[in-house]
Amino acid sequence: MQPKLSQGTIFSKNILSVRSWLEKALNVRTYVEHSTATVTNCKGTATTSVYVV
């Protein structure tokens, strides 16, 4: 019974770590998308200002 219990706790800890890793990956993805959007916006305004000038 004891080994099964420890395996269960290790299993739940692994699930928690995988879940936190997925959340971090999603955060990184949204951050990258946001920064990419900001860069494209800057490029767009830069080209627009150059075009206007």
C-alpha positions in Angstrom: 0.0 0.0 0.0 2.8 2.4 0.9 4.6 2.3 -2.5 1.3 2.8 -4.3 0.6 5.9 -2.2 4.0 7.4 -2.9 3.6 6.6 -6.7 0.3 8.4 -6.6 1.8 11.5 -5.0 4.7 11.5 -7.5 2.1 11.1 -10.3 0.1 14.1 -9.1 3.2 16.2 -8.7 4.2 15.3 -12.3 0.7 16.4 -13.5 1.1 19.7 -11.6 4.5 20.3 -13.0 3.3 19.5 -16.5 0.4 21.8 -16.0 2.6 24.7 -14.8 4.9 24.1 -17.7 2.0 24.3 -20.2 0.9 27.5 -18.5 4.4 28.9 -18.8 4.5 27.9 -22.5 1.2 29.6 -23.1 2.5 32.7 -21.4 5.6 32.7 -23.5 3.5 32.2 -26.6 1.2 35.1 -25.9 4.2 37.3 -24.9 5.9 36.4 -28.2 2.7 37.1 -30.2 2.3 40.4 -28.4 5.9 41.5 -29.0 5.6 40.5 -32.6 2.4 42.5 -33.0 4.2 45.5 -31.4 7.1 45.2 -33.7 4.9 44.9 -36.8 2.9 47.9 -35.5 6.2 49.9 -35.2 7.2 48.8 -38.6 3.8 49.8 -40.0 4.0 53.3 -38.4 7.6 53.7 -39.6 6.7 52.8 -43.1 3.6 54.9 -43.0 5.6 58.0 -41.7 8.3 57.4 -44.4 5.5 57.1 -47.0 3.9 60.3 -45.7 7.2 62.1 -45.8 
